[in-house]
Amino acid sequence: MAEILNQAAAKDSRVTALEKIVARGDPTRGRTAFVSGAGACISCHRVGSTGGMMGPDLSPIGRIRSARDLIEAIAFPSATIAPGI
């Protein structure tokens, strides 16, 4: 049980640290990274008409999820699955 709590705390700490970095982010560079396949997200997910069809369409994601949710989903992609997206 203690190990699970430690892992959750470490994840939370990492997401908090990433929030500070993301605050300085550039959406244009992020889109370029997505389209280039830098993180392999494009192989399953799509934005508009670009990308794979296996995962959900991420076009509306910024309108329906918080920045913290997005950071967690990118840094820890298997941590949670959002139904209906």
PyMOL Python script that loads the backbone (N, CA, C, O; Angstrom):
from pymol import cmd

cmd.read_pdbstr("""\
ATOM      1  N   MET A   1       0.818  -1.197   0.000  1.00  0.00           N
ATOM      2  CA  MET A   1       0.000   0.000   0.000  1.00  0.00           C
ATOM      3  C   MET A   1       0.859   1.257   0.000  1.00  0.00           C
ATOM      4  O   MET A   1       0.562   2.220  -0.706  1.00  0.00           O
ATOM      5  N   ALA A   2       1.921   1.244   0.790  1.00  0.00           N
ATOM      6  CA  ALA A   2       2.809   2.409   0.864  1.00  0.00           C
ATOM      7  C   ALA A   2       3.462   2.677  -0.490  1.00  0.00           C
ATOM      8  O   ALA A   2       3.645   3.831  -0.878  1.00  0.00           O
ATOM      9  N   GLU A   3       3.810   1.616  -1.202  1.00  0.00           N
ATOM     10  CA  GLU A   3       4.434   1.793  -2.519  1.00  0.00           C
ATOM     11  C   GLU A   3       3.466   2.452  -3.500  1.00  0.00           C
ATOM     12  O   GLU A   3       3.865   3.309  -4.288  1.00  0.00           O
ATOM     13  N   ILE A   4       2.211   2.056  -3.451  1.00  0.00           N
ATOM     14  CA  ILE A   4       1.200   2.662  -4.336  1.00  0.00           C
ATOM     15  C   ILE A   4       1.040   4.139  -4.011  1.00  0.00           C
ATOM     16  O   ILE A   4       0.951   4.972  -4.914  1.00  0.00           O
ATOM     17  N   LEU A   5       1.004   4.465  -2.724  1.00  0.00           N
ATOM     18  CA  LEU A   5       0.892   5.876  -2.314  1.00  0.00           C
ATOM     19  C   LEU A   5       2.116   6.672  -2.738  1.00  0.00           C
ATOM     20  O   LEU A   5       1.994   7.822  -3.160  1.00  0.00           O
ATOM     21  N   ASN A   6       3.296   6.067  -2.629  1.00  0.00           N
ATOM     22  CA  ASN A   6       4.529   6.738  -3.057  1.00  0.00           C
ATOM     23  C   ASN A   6       4.536   6.977  -4.561  1.00  0.00           C
ATOM     24  O   ASN A   6       4.970   8.031  -5.025  1.00  0.00           O
ATOM     25  N   GLN A   7       4.055   5.999  -5.321  1.00  0.00           N
ATOM     26  CA  GLN A   7       3.996   6.160  -6.772  1.00  0.00           C
ATOM     27  C   GLN A   7       3.012   7.261  -7.160  1.00  0.00           C
ATOM     28  O   GLN A   7       3.284   8.056  -8.059  1.00  0.00           O
ATOM     29  N   ALA A   8       1.878   7.303  -6.483  1.00  0.00           N
ATOM     30  CA  ALA A   8       0.881   8.347  -6.754  1.00  0.00           C
ATOM     31  C   ALA A   8       1.434   9.720  -6.419  1.00  0.00           C
ATOM     32  O   ALA A   8       1.205  10.676  -7.160  1.00  0.00           O
ATOM     33  N   ALA A   9       2.156   9.831  -5.319  1.00  0.00           N
ATOM     34  CA  ALA A   9       2.755  11.113  -4.934  1.00  0.00           C
ATOM     35  C   ALA A   9       3.825  11.528  -5.932  1.00  0.00           C
ATOM     36  O   ALA A   9       3.925  12.705  -6.281  1.00  0.00           O
ATOM     37  N   ALA A  10       4.623  10.578  -6.393  1.00  0.00           N
ATOM     38  CA  ALA A  10       5.673  10.882  -7.371  1.00  0.00           C
ATOM     39  C   ALA A  10       5.051  11.338  -8.690  1.00  0.00           C
ATOM     40  O   ALA A  10       5.539  12.277  -9.319  1.00  0.00           O
ATOM     41  N   LYS A  11       3.981  10.677  -9.101  1.00  0.00           N
ATOM     42  CA  LYS A  11       3.288  11.070 -10.330  1.00  0.00           C
ATOM     43  C   LYS A  11       2.714  12.478 -10.194  1.00  0.00           C
ATOM     44  O   LYS A  11       2.862  13.304 -11.093  1.00  0.00           O
ATOM     45  N   ASP A  12       2.069  12.741  -9.084  1.00  0.00           N
ATOM     46  CA  ASP A  12       1.499  14.063  -8.841  1.00  0.00           C
ATOM     47  C   ASP A  12       2.575  15.136  -8.852  1.00  0.00           C
ATOM     48  O   ASP A  12       2.374  16.217  -9.405  1.00  0.00           O
ATOM     49  N   SER A  13       3.712  14.842  -8.245  1.00  0.00           N
ATOM     50  CA  SER A  13       4.826  15.790  -8.220  1.00  0.00           C
ATOM     51  C   SER A  13       5.345  16.060  -9.630  1.00  0.00           C
ATOM     52  O   SER A  13       5.635  17.204  -9.981  1.00  0.00           O
ATOM     53  N   ARG A  14       5.461  15.013 -10.430  1.00  0.00           N
ATOM     54  CA  ARG A  14       5.941  15.156 -11.804  1.00  0.00           C
ATOM     55  C   ARG A  14       4.971  15.991 -12.644  1.00  0.00           C
ATOM     56  O   ARG A  14       5.396  16.848 -13.418  1.00  0.00           O
ATOM     57  N   VAL A  15       3.674  15.741 -12.490  1.00  0.00           N
ATOM     58  CA  VAL A  15       2.666  16.499 -13.234  1.00  0.00           C
ATOM     59  C   VAL A  15       2.719  17.971 -12.826  1.00  0.00           C
ATOM     60  O   VAL A  15       2.607  18.854 -13.677  1.00  0.00           O
ATOM     61  N   THR A  16       2.889  18.239 -11.539  1.00  0.00           N
ATOM     62  CA  THR A  16       3.003  19.625 -11.054  1.00  0.00           C
ATOM     63  C   THR A  16       4.222  20.308 -11.668  1.00  0.00           C
ATOM     64  O   THR A  16       4.143  21.464 -12.082  1.00  0.00           O
ATOM     65  N   ALA A  17       5.338  19.605 -11.728  1.00  0.00           N
ATOM     66  CA  ALA A  17       6.549  20.173 -12.339  1.00  0.00           C
ATOM     67  C   ALA A  17       6.330  20.444 -13.826  1.00  0.00           C
ATOM     68  O   ALA A  17       6.766  21.472 -14.344  1.00  0.00           O
ATOM     69  N   LEU A  18       5.658  19.529 -14.506  1.00  0.00           N
ATOM     70  CA  LEU A  18       5.399  19.706 -15.936  1.00  0.00           C
ATOM     71  C   LEU A  18       4.436  20.860 -16.197  1.00  0.00           C
ATOM     72  O   LEU A  18       4.529  21.512 -17.237  1.00  0.00           O
ATOM     73  N   GLU A  19       3.519  21.123 -15.277  1.00  0.00           N
ATOM     74  CA  GLU A  19       2.596  22.256 -15.438  1.00  0.00           C
ATOM     75  C   GLU A  19       3.358  23.566 -15.594  1.00  0.00           C
ATOM     76  O   GLU A  19       2.965  24.426 -16.382  1.00  0.00           O
ATOM     77  N   LYS A  20       4.435  23.718 -14.855  1.00  0.00           N
ATOM     78  CA  LYS A  20       5.246  24.942 -14.937  1.00  0.00           C
ATOM     79  C   LYS A  20       5.908  25.075 -16.307  1.00  0.00           C
ATOM     80  O   LYS A  20       6.018  26.173 -16.853  1.00  0.00           O
ATOM     81  N   ILE A  21       6.342  23.954 -16.846  1.00  0.00           N
ATOM     82  CA  ILE A  21       6.982  23.957 -18.168  1.00  0.00           C
ATOM     83  C   ILE A  21       5.946  24.246 -19.251  1.00  0.00           C
ATOM     84  O   ILE A  21       6.197  25.039 -20.159  1.00  0.00           O
ATOM     85  N   VAL A  22       4.786  23.606 -19.154  1.00  0.00           N
ATOM     86  CA  VAL A  22       3.735  23.755 -20.154  1.00  0.00           C
ATOM     87  C   VAL A  22       3.214  25.192 -20.208  1.00  0.00           C
ATOM     88  O   VAL A  22       2.779  25.656 -21.263  1.00  0.00           O
ATOM     89  N   ALA A  23       3.256  25.878 -19.104  1.00  0.00           N
ATOM     90  CA  ALA A  23       2.790  27.274 -19.070  1.00  0.00           C
ATOM     91  C   ALA A  23       3.554  28.132 -20.076  1.00  0.00           C
ATOM     92  O   ALA A  23       3.049  29.157 -20.535  1.00  0.00           O
ATOM     93  N   ARG A  24       4.756  27.717 -20.412  1.00  0.00           N
ATOM     94  CA  ARG A  24       5.576  28.454 -21.391  1.00  0.00           C
ATOM     95  C   ARG A  24       5.474  27.825 -22.790  1.00  0.00           C
ATOM     96  O   ARG A  24       6.237  28.178 -23.690  1.00  0.00           O
ATOM     97  N   GLY A  25       4.536  26.902 -22.962  1.00  0.00           N
ATOM     98  CA  GLY A  25       4.425  26.147 -24.212  1.00  0.00           C
ATOM     99  C   GLY A  25       3.991  26.974 -25.401  1.00  0.00           C
ATOM    100  O   GLY A  25       3.483  28.087 -25.259  1.00  0.00           O
ATOM    101  N   ASP A  26       4.199  26.416 -26.560  1.00  0.00           N
ATOM    102  CA  ASP A  26       3.856  27.041 -27.829  1.00  0.00           C
ATOM    103  C   ASP A  26       2.980  26.062 -28.614  1.00  0.00           C
ATOM    104  O   ASP A  26       3.476  25.040 -29.089  1.00  0.00           O
ATOM    105  N   PRO A  27       1.685  26.359 -28.756  1.00  0.00           N
ATOM    106  CA  PRO A  27       0.783  25.438 -29.452  1.00  0.00           C
ATOM    107  C   PRO A  27       1.236  25.081 -30.865  1.00  0.00           C
ATOM    108  O   PRO A  27       1.022  23.956 -31.317  1.00  0.00           O
ATOM    109  N   THR A  28       1.851  26.017 -31.558  1.00  0.00           N
ATOM    110  CA  THR A  28       2.321  25.747 -32.924  1.00  0.00           C
ATOM    111  C   THR A  28       3.423  24.690 -32.903  1.00  0.00           C
ATOM    112  O   THR A  28       3.427  23.782 -33.734  1.00  0.00           O
ATOM    113  N   ARG A  29       4.340  24.804 -31.974  1.00  0.00           N
ATOM    114  CA  ARG A  29       5.406  23.798 -31.851  1.00  0.00           C
ATOM    115  C   ARG A  29       4.821  22.447 -31.431  1.00  0.00           C
ATOM    116  O   ARG A  29       5.289  21.399 -31.875  1.00  0.00           O
ATOM    117  N   GLY A  30       3.798  22.477 -30.574  1.00  0.00           N
ATOM    118  CA  GLY A  30       3.153  21.233 -30.159  1.00  0.00           C
ATOM    119  C   GLY A  30       2.497  20.520 -31.322  1.00  0.00           C
ATOM    120  O   GLY A  30       2.594  19.300 -31.456  1.00  0.00           O
ATOM    121  N   ARG A  31       1.826  21.294 -32.164  1.00  0.00           N
ATOM    122  CA  ARG A  31       1.191  20.707 -33.347  1.00  0.00           C
ATOM    123  C   ARG A  31       2.242  20.137 -34.291  1.00  0.00           C
ATOM    124  O   ARG A  31       2.054  19.062 -34.860  1.00  0.00           O
ATOM    125  N   THR A  32       3.344  20.855 -34.455  1.00  0.00           N
ATOM    126  CA  THR A  32       4.435  20.372 -35.298  1.00  0.00           C
ATOM    127  C   THR A  32       4.988  19.060 -34.755  1.00  0.00           C
ATOM    128  O   THR A  32       5.263  18.137 -35.521  1.00  0.00           O
ATOM    129  N   ALA A  33       5.152  18.973 -33.429  1.00  0.00           N
ATOM    130  CA  ALA A  33       5.650  17.735 -32.817  1.00  0.00           C
ATOM    131  C   ALA A  33       4.662  16.597 -33.041  1.00  0.00           C
ATOM    132  O   ALA A  33       5.066  15.476 -33.348  1.00  0.00           O
ATOM    133  N   PHE A  34       3.369  16.877 -32.888  1.00  0.00           N
ATOM    134  CA  PHE A  34       2.340  15.850 -33.109  1.00  0.00           C
ATOM    135  C   PHE A  34       2.386  15.348 -34.549  1.00  0.00           C
ATOM    136  O   PHE A  34       2.454  14.143 -34.794  1.00  0.00           O
ATOM    137  N   VAL A  35       2.349  16.274 -35.488  1.00  0.00           N
ATOM    138  CA  VAL A  35       2.304  15.916 -36.913  1.00  0.00           C
ATOM    139  C   VAL A  35       3.572  15.183 -37.354  1.00  0.00           C
ATOM    140  O   VAL A  35       3.515  14.311 -38.221  1.00  0.00           O
ATOM    141  N   SER A  36       4.715  15.535 -36.759  1.00  0.00           N
ATOM    142  CA  SER A  36       5.973  14.887 -37.144  1.00  0.00           C
ATOM    143  C   SER A  36       6.101  13.479 -36.586  1.00  0.00           C
ATOM    144  O   SER A  36       6.981  12.722 -36.995  1.00  0.00           O
ATOM    145  N   GLY A  37       5.221  13.126 -35.649  1.00  0.00           N
ATOM    146  CA  GLY A  37       5.300  11.804 -35.043  1.00  0.00           C
ATOM    147  C   GLY A  37       6.324  11.716 -33.932  1.00  0.00           C
ATOM    148  O   GLY A  37       6.733  10.619 -33.553  1.00  0.00           O
ATOM    149  N   ALA A  38       6.746  12.854 -33.405  1.00  0.00           N
ATOM    150  CA  ALA A  38       7.782  12.894 -32.372  1.00  0.00           C
ATOM    151  C   ALA A  38       7.439  12.023 -31.166  1.00  0.00           C
ATOM    152  O   ALA A  38       8.330  11.398 -30.591  1.00  0.00           O
ATOM    153  N   GLY A  39       6.197  11.972 -30.782  1.00  0.00           N
ATOM    154  CA  GLY A  39       5.808  11.172 -29.625  1.00  0.00           C
ATOM    155  C   GLY A  39       5.020   9.940 -29.985  1.00  0.00           C
ATOM    156  O   GLY A  39       4.550   9.241 -29.088  1.00  0.00           O
ATOM    157  N   ALA A  40       4.859   9.646 -31.229  1.00  0.00           N
ATOM    158  CA  ALA A  40       4.094   8.502 -31.746  1.00  0.00           C
ATOM    159  C   ALA A  40       2.594   8.615 -31.484  1.00  0.00           C
ATOM    160  O   ALA A  40       1.857   7.677 -31.787  1.00  0.00           O
ATOM    161  N   CYS A  41       2.121   9.722 -30.935  1.00  0.00           N
ATOM    162  CA  CYS A  41       0.684   9.913 -30.669  1.00  0.00           C
ATOM    163  C   CYS A  41      -0.120   9.843 -31.964  1.00  0.00           C
ATOM    164  O   CYS A  41      -1.228   9.306 -31.992  1.00  0.00           O
ATOM    165  N   ILE A  42       0.448  10.389 -33.030  1.00  0.00           N
ATOM    166  CA  ILE A  42      -0.252  10.477 -34.317  1.00  0.00           C
ATOM    167  C   ILE A  42      -0.582   9.101 -34.892  1.00  0.00           C
ATOM    168  O   ILE A  42      -1.481   8.979 -35.725  1.00  0.00           O
ATOM    169  N   SER A  43       0.130   8.077 -34.459  1.00  0.00           N
ATOM    170  CA  SER A  43      -0.148   6.750 -35.013  1.00  0.00           C
ATOM    171  C   SER A  43      -1.515   6.224 -34.578  1.00  0.00           C
ATOM    172  O   SER A  43      -2.105   5.398 -35.273  1.00  0.00           O
ATOM    173  N   CYS A  44      -2.024   6.692 -33.438  1.00  0.00           N
ATOM    174  CA  CYS A  44      -3.346   6.246 -32.966  1.00  0.00           C
ATOM    175  C   CYS A  44      -4.376   7.373 -32.926  1.00  0.00           C
ATOM    176  O   CYS A  44      -5.556   7.148 -33.194  1.00  0.00           O
ATOM    177  N   HIS A  45      -3.934   8.576 -32.593  1.00  0.00           N
ATOM    178  CA  HIS A  45      -4.841   9.710 -32.419  1.00  0.00           C
ATOM    179  C   HIS A  45      -4.805  10.625 -33.630  1.00  0.00           C
ATOM    180  O   HIS A  45      -3.858  10.605 -34.417  1.00  0.00           O
ATOM    181  N   ARG A  46      -5.845  11.423 -33.763  1.00  0.00           N
ATOM    182  CA  ARG A  46      -5.889  12.380 -34.866  1.00  0.00           C
ATOM    183  C   ARG A  46      -6.308  13.754 -34.336  1.00  0.00           C
ATOM    184  O   ARG A  46      -6.962  13.881 -33.301  1.00  0.00           O
ATOM    185  N   VAL A  47      -5.908  14.753 -35.080  1.00  0.00           N
ATOM    186  CA  VAL A  47      -6.352  16.133 -34.866  1.00  0.00           C
ATOM    187  C   VAL A  47      -6.829  16.601 -36.234  1.00  0.00           C
ATOM    188  O   VAL A  47      -6.055  16.652 -37.190  1.00  0.00           O
ATOM    189  N   GLY A  48      -8.099  16.937 -36.315  1.00  0.00           N
ATOM    190  CA  GLY A  48      -8.672  17.265 -37.620  1.00  0.00           C
ATOM    191  C   GLY A  48      -8.635  16.037 -38.501  1.00  0.00           C
ATOM    192  O   GLY A  48      -9.143  14.981 -38.123  1.00  0.00           O
ATOM    193  N   SER A  49      -8.043  16.166 -39.661  1.00  0.00           N
ATOM    194  CA  SER A  49      -7.964  15.036 -40.586  1.00  0.00           C
ATOM    195  C   SER A  49      -6.589  14.376 -40.573  1.00  0.00           C
ATOM    196  O   SER A  49      -6.298  13.535 -41.423  1.00  0.00           O
ATOM    197  N   THR A  50      -5.735  14.754 -39.607  1.00  0.00           N
ATOM    198  CA  THR A  50      -4.381  14.230 -39.552  1.00  0.00           C
ATOM    199  C   THR A  50      -4.246  13.216 -38.424  1.00  0.00           C
ATOM    200  O   THR A  50      -4.583  13.515 -37.278  1.00  0.00           O
ATOM    201  N   GLY A  51      -3.762  12.032 -38.735  1.00  0.00           N
ATOM    202  CA  GLY A  51      -3.475  11.050 -37.709  1.00  0.00           C
ATOM    203  C   GLY A  51      -4.234   9.759 -37.863  1.00  0.00           C
ATOM    204  O   GLY A  51      -4.953   9.545 -38.839  1.00  0.00           O
ATOM    205  N   GLY A  52      -4.057   8.892 -36.866  1.00  0.00           N
ATOM    206  CA  GLY A  52      -4.647   7.566 -36.881  1.00  0.00           C
ATOM    207  C   GLY A  52      -6.100   7.554 -36.449  1.00  0.00           C
ATOM    208  O   GLY A  52      -6.645   8.565 -36.006  1.00  0.00           O
ATOM    209  N   MET A  53      -6.709   6.402 -36.585  1.00  0.00           N
ATOM    210  CA  MET A  53      -8.129   6.255 -36.277  1.00  0.00           C
ATOM    211  C   MET A  53      -8.366   5.321 -35.082  1.00  0.00           C
ATOM    212  O   MET A  53      -9.514   5.134 -34.678  1.00  0.00           O
ATOM    213  N   MET A  54      -7.321   4.741 -34.517  1.00  0.00           N
ATOM    214  CA  MET A  54      -7.494   3.785 -33.431  1.00  0.00           C
ATOM    215  C   MET A  54      -7.909   4.488 -32.126  1.00  0.00           C
ATOM    216  O   MET A  54      -8.811   4.026 -31.428  1.00  0.00           O
ATOM    217  N   GLY A  55      -7.257   5.585 -31.813  1.00  0.00           N
ATOM    218  CA  GLY A  55      -7.565   6.328 -30.594  1.00  0.00           C
ATOM    219  C   GLY A  55      -8.562   7.431 -30.877  1.00  0.00           C
ATOM    220  O   GLY A  55      -8.933   7.668 -32.027  1.00  0.00           O
ATOM    221  N   PRO A  56      -8.996   8.109 -29.818  1.00  0.00           N
ATOM    222  CA  PRO A  56      -9.980   9.178 -30.001  1.00  0.00           C
ATOM    223  C   PRO A  56      -9.416  10.388 -30.746  1.00  0.00           C
ATOM    224  O   PRO A  56      -8.211  10.639 -30.732  1.00  0.00           O
ATOM    225  N   ASP A  57     -10.296  11.116 -31.384  1.00  0.00           N
ATOM    226  CA  ASP A  57      -9.970  12.368 -32.055  1.00  0.00           C
ATOM    227  C   ASP A  57      -9.649  13.402 -30.975  1.00  0.00           C
ATOM    228  O   ASP A  57     -10.469  13.656 -30.093  1.00  0.00           O
ATOM    229  N   LEU A  58      -8.476  13.987 -31.044  1.00  0.00           N
ATOM    230  CA  LEU A  58      -8.043  14.951 -30.030  1.00  0.00           C
ATOM    231  C   LEU A  58      -8.371  16.396 -30.394  1.00  0.00           C
ATOM    232  O   LEU A  58      -7.986  17.315 -29.672  1.00  0.00           O
ATOM    233  N   SER A  59      -9.069  16.606 -31.493  1.00  0.00           N
ATOM    234  CA  SER A  59      -9.385  17.975 -31.923  1.00  0.00           C
ATOM    235  C   SER A  59     -10.051  18.808 -30.831  1.00  0.00           C
ATOM    236  O   SER A  59      -9.651  19.954 -30.629  1.00  0.00           O
ATOM    237  N   PRO A  60     -11.052  18.283 -30.114  1.00  0.00           N
ATOM    238  CA  PRO A  60     -11.728  19.112 -29.106  1.00  0.00           C
ATOM    239  C   PRO A  60     -11.119  19.016 -27.709  1.00  0.00           C
ATOM    240  O   PRO A  60     -11.672  19.591 -26.771  1.00  0.00           O
ATOM    241  N   ILE A  61     -10.018  18.321 -27.539  1.00  0.00           N
ATOM    242  CA  ILE A  61      -9.527  17.967 -26.210  1.00  0.00           C
ATOM    243  C   ILE A  61      -9.214  19.177 -25.323  1.00  0.00           C
ATOM    244  O   ILE A  61      -9.446  19.128 -24.115  1.00  0.00           O
ATOM    245  N   GLY A  62      -8.699  20.247 -25.899  1.00  0.00           N
ATOM    246  CA  GLY A  62      -8.383  21.435 -25.105  1.00  0.00           C
ATOM    247  C   GLY A  62      -9.606  22.139 -24.558  1.00  0.00           C
ATOM    248  O   GLY A  62      -9.511  22.898 -23.594  1.00  0.00           O
ATOM    249  N   ARG A  63     -10.744  21.893 -25.164  1.00  0.00           N
ATOM    250  CA  ARG A  63     -11.995  22.502 -24.694  1.00  0.00           C
ATOM    251  C   ARG A  63     -12.691  21.670 -23.627  1.00  0.00           C
ATOM    252  O   ARG A  63     -13.515  22.191 -22.876  1.00  0.00           O
ATOM    253  N   ILE A  64     -12.366  20.378 -23.551  1.00  0.00           N
ATOM    254  CA  ILE A  64     -13.095  19.514 -22.631  1.00  0.00           C
ATOM    255  C   ILE A  64     -12.241  18.964 -21.490  1.00  0.00           C
ATOM    256  O   ILE A  64     -12.769  18.322 -20.582  1.00  0.00           O
ATOM    257  N   ARG A  65     -10.944  19.203 -21.523  1.00  0.00           N
ATOM    258  CA  ARG A  65     -10.046  18.729 -20.466  1.00  0.00           C
ATOM    259  C   ARG A  65      -9.178  19.887 -19.967  1.00  0.00           C
ATOM    260  O   ARG A  65      -8.842  20.801 -20.719  1.00  0.00           O
ATOM    261  N   SER A  66      -8.829  19.825 -18.702  1.00  0.00           N
ATOM    262  CA  SER A  66      -7.960  20.852 -18.113  1.00  0.00           C
ATOM    263  C   SER A  66      -6.522  20.626 -18.567  1.00  0.00           C
ATOM    264  O   SER A  66      -6.167  19.550 -19.047  1.00  0.00           O
ATOM    265  N   ALA A  67      -5.706  21.658 -18.404  1.00  0.00           N
ATOM    266  CA  ALA A  67      -4.285  21.539 -18.755  1.00  0.00           C
ATOM    267  C   ALA A  67      -3.639  20.420 -17.941  1.00  0.00           C
ATOM    268  O   ALA A  67      -2.840  19.648 -18.472  1.00  0.00           O
ATOM    269  N   ARG A  68      -3.977  20.328 -16.671  1.00  0.00           N
ATOM    270  CA  ARG A  68      -3.403  19.271 -15.820  1.00  0.00           C
ATOM    271  C   ARG A  68      -3.799  17.884 -16.343  1.00  0.00           C
ATOM    272  O   ARG A  68      -2.966  16.979 -16.384  1.00  0.00           O
ATOM    273  N   ASP A  69      -5.054  17.717 -16.738  1.00  0.00           N
ATOM    274  CA  ASP A  69      -5.498  16.442 -17.301  1.00  0.00           C
ATOM    275  C   ASP A  69      -4.691  16.086 -18.554  1.00  0.00           C
ATOM    276  O   ASP A  69      -4.294  14.936 -18.741  1.00  0.00           O
ATOM    277  N   LEU A  70      -4.457  17.079 -19.400  1.00  0.00           N
ATOM    278  CA  LEU A  70      -3.715  16.836 -20.642  1.00  0.00           C
ATOM    279  C   LEU A  70      -2.268  16.458 -20.352  1.00  0.00           C
ATOM    280  O   LEU A  70      -1.714  15.555 -20.978  1.00  0.00           O
ATOM    281  N   ILE A  71      -1.662  17.158 -19.397  1.00  0.00           N
ATOM    282  CA  ILE A  71      -0.276  16.847 -19.030  1.00  0.00           C
ATOM    283  C   ILE A  71      -0.177  15.417 -18.522  1.00  0.00           C
ATOM    284  O   ILE A  71       0.716  14.668 -18.917  1.00  0.00           O
ATOM    285  N   GLU A  72      -1.102  15.046 -17.643  1.00  0.00           N
ATOM    286  CA  GLU A  72      -1.088  13.684 -17.107  1.00  0.00           C
ATOM    287  C   GLU A  72      -1.284  12.656 -18.212  1.00  0.00           C
ATOM    288  O   GLU A  72      -0.615  11.622 -18.222  1.00  0.00           O
ATOM    289  N   ALA A  73      -2.187  12.926 -19.136  1.00  0.00           N
ATOM    290  CA  ALA A  73      -2.453  11.988 -20.228  1.00  0.00           C
ATOM    291  C   ALA A  73      -1.248  11.802 -21.141  1.00  0.00           C
ATOM    292  O   ALA A  73      -1.029  10.714 -21.673  1.00  0.00           O
ATOM    293  N   ILE A  74      -0.469  12.861 -21.321  1.00  0.00           N
ATOM    294  CA  ILE A  74       0.719  12.765 -22.178  1.00  0.00           C
ATOM    295  C   ILE A  74       1.875  12.107 -21.434  1.00  0.00           C
ATOM    296  O   ILE A  74       2.553  11.236 -21.979  1.00  0.00           O
ATOM    297  N   ALA A  75       2.101  12.523 -20.191  1.00  0.00           N
ATOM    298  CA  ALA A  75       3.227  11.995 -19.415  1.00  0.00           C
ATOM    299  C   ALA A  75       2.977  10.559 -18.930  1.00  0.00           C
ATOM    300  O   ALA A  75       3.909   9.762 -18.819  1.00  0.00           O
ATOM    301  N   PHE A  76       1.717  10.244 -18.646  1.00  0.00           N
ATOM    302  CA  PHE A  76       1.347   8.924 -18.127  1.00  0.00           C
ATOM    303  C   PHE A  76       0.141   8.411 -18.917  1.00  0.00           C
ATOM    304  O   PHE A  76      -0.962   8.337 -18.375  1.00  0.00           O
ATOM    305  N   PRO A  77       0.336   8.061 -20.181  1.00  0.00           N
ATOM    306  CA  PRO A  77      -0.788   7.755 -21.065  1.00  0.00           C
ATOM    307  C   PRO A  77      -1.667   6.585 -20.639  1.00  0.00           C
ATOM    308  O   PRO A  77      -2.830   6.523 -21.036  1.00  0.00           O
ATOM    309  N   SER A  78      -1.157   5.679 -19.865  1.00  0.00           N
ATOM    310  CA  SER A  78      -1.955   4.523 -19.444  1.00  0.00           C
ATOM    311  C   SER A  78      -2.608   4.718 -18.079  1.00  0.00           C
ATOM    312  O   SER A  78      -3.287   3.817 -17.587  1.00  0.00           O
ATOM    313  N   ALA A  79      -2.413   5.874 -17.464  1.00  0.00           N
ATOM    314  CA  ALA A  79      -2.922   6.100 -16.111  1.00  0.00           C
ATOM    315  C   ALA A  79      -4.444   6.128 -16.060  1.00  0.00           C
ATOM    316  O   ALA A  79      -5.044   5.559 -15.148  1.00  0.00           O
ATOM    317  N   THR A  80      -5.066   6.778 -17.021  1.00  0.00           N
ATOM    318  CA  THR A  80      -6.520   6.854 -17.046  1.00  0.00           C
ATOM    319  C   THR A  80      -7.006   6.779 -18.490  1.00  0.00           C
ATOM    320  O   THR A  80      -6.314   7.176 -19.427  1.00  0.00           O
ATOM    321  N   ILE A  81      -8.197   6.265 -18.629  1.00  0.00           N
ATOM    322  CA  ILE A  81      -8.862   6.222 -19.933  1.00  0.00           C
ATOM    323  C   ILE A  81     -10.155   7.020 -19.765  1.00  0.00           C
ATOM    324  O   ILE A  81     -10.971   6.713 -18.896  1.00  0.00           O
ATOM    325  N   ALA A  82     -10.333   8.030 -20.589  1.00  0.00           N
ATOM    326  CA  ALA A  82     -11.538   8.855 -20.506  1.00  0.00           C
ATOM    327  C   ALA A  82     -12.599   8.262 -21.431  1.00  0.00           C
ATOM    328  O   ALA A  82     -12.416   8.254 -22.648  1.00  0.00           O
ATOM    329  N   PRO A  83     -13.700   7.769 -20.876  1.00  0.00           N
ATOM    330  CA  PRO A  83     -14.741   7.171 -21.719  1.00  0.00           C
ATOM    331  C   PRO A  83     -15.450   8.232 -22.555  1.00  0.00           C
ATOM    332  O   PRO A  83     -15.610   9.378 -22.136  1.00  0.00           O
ATOM    333  N   GLY A  84     -15.864   7.824 -23.733  1.00  0.00           N
ATOM    334  CA  GLY A  84     -16.660   8.708 -24.583  1.00  0.00           C
ATOM    335  C   GLY A  84     -15.874   9.744 -25.348  1.00  0.00           C
ATOM    336  O   GLY A  84     -16.467  10.665 -25.909  1.00  0.00           O
ATOM    337  N   ILE A  85     -14.571   9.631 -25.391  1.00  0.00           N
ATOM    338  CA  ILE A  85     -13.779  10.604 -26.151  1.00  0.00           C
ATOM    339  C   ILE A  85     -13.214   9.940 -27.373  1.00  0.00           C
ATOM    340  O   ILE A  85     -12.512  10.580 -28.155  1.00  0.00           O
TER     341      ILE A  85
END
""", "prot")
cmd.dss("prot")
cmd.show_as("cartoon", "prot")
cmd.util.cbc("prot")
cmd.orient("prot")
